[in-house]
């Protein structure tokens, strides 16, 4: 169906179109607005929206406008195609491991409907604001954090539609991040409006995909990889989580979610494999208590430091 959007190739603004997709009657365009005034970007968006709307089979047009942010710290999106794969826990521990390595790290909890970073990093306090700009909370682990979970009462459901979620995300990305070296962004699972809003607001220099080894998770992870490919965000690596389990009582090893699936998928897709983590009760307990294992010496801490090093190496091989 995407071929129908090729009619836009002759449009006066065609050179600004970075990606186009048509699925279920919804046309999604990623458009580069760098170097343009706000009124110019709005006018171009109107022209493209009108042009795309005349194409047969298009019932709705979504446009994400990208623009490079000068002087901003590079952002790395941590995503997954589905929930329950441990993405937020891995993001928090990667941030802590990077901080232990001497990096100045920021973390945006963009999982609007299920923010968990305040719990994982033990930082539920509400951030202060200065000149309408949020000031990230300094956690005990050397990571600066902004999360919707810090802005609303615990347990409150967020019945927000796309525009409201996008507005909340803009508040987080526009925070006063100071002199951080890089910012990790904990995305919600899936490939919807929040992800597109992130691309629109501040295009990440790269993305990391978290998946379990099982086939269902890998199918959804592949969709997440496709989303980033369509939005010109390079996937700099895949992390396999819950890869094996060692019984603490008998010492027997098993693979409840399969074995090696994410690594095999990375090889098939031509994406770097950054490493794997086993299913761990101690990791779960420490996370629930707001004590990320990456902050301490030990096997778990060493594993996360190794993943953080692999991430930095992948960034160096694939600069923005």
Secondary structure, 3 states (H helix, E strand, C coil): CHHHHHHHHHCCCHHHEEEEEEECCEEEEEEECCCCCHHHHHHHHHHHHHHHHCCCCCCEEEEEEECCCCCCCEEEEEECCCCCCCHHHHHHHHHHHHHHCCCCEEEEECCCCCCCHHHHCCCCCCCCEECCEEECEECCCCEEEEEHHHCCCCCCCCCCCHHHHHHHHHHHHCCECCCCCEEEEECCCCCCHHHHHHHHHCCCCEEEEEEECCHHHHHHHHHHHHHHHHCCCCEEEEEEECCCEECCCCCCEECCCCCCHHHHHHHHHCCCEEEECCCCHHHHHHHHCCCCHHHCCCHHHHHHHHHHHHHHHHHHHCCC
